[in-house]
Amino acid sequence: MKEQIIKPLQNINEINKRYEFIDEFVKNPILLEKVQLKLKTINDIDAILNRLAINRCLPRDLINLKKSLISVVEIYEIINESQNEVLKSFIN
């Protein structure tokens, strides 16, 4: 998210694709809720990896990284199983 704020999209086609992606979630609130629930379980992966890189990582960080990566996979599966071609095009 930080990178998207620092370097916003400037290509109109990419901007329109992102709007389509968001619109699909607006049209499908059940899918949106499922993804939101999983997103809440994701920790700051960048921060964990940075602590790991400088050997300041705690066991709790590794557990949180594991849980976060599992949640990312589950989000992928939720979207992939949704039969929504617009959303699936973003993850494949």
Salt bridges, closest charged atoms under 4 A:
GLU14 OE2 - LYS17 NZ 3.76
ASP23 OD2 - LYS27 NZ 3.26
GLU24 OE2 - LYS27 NZ 3.75
ASP61 OD1 - ARG51 NH2 2.91
GLU74 OE1 - LYS38 NZ 2.73
GLU85 OE2 - LYS88 NZ 3.87
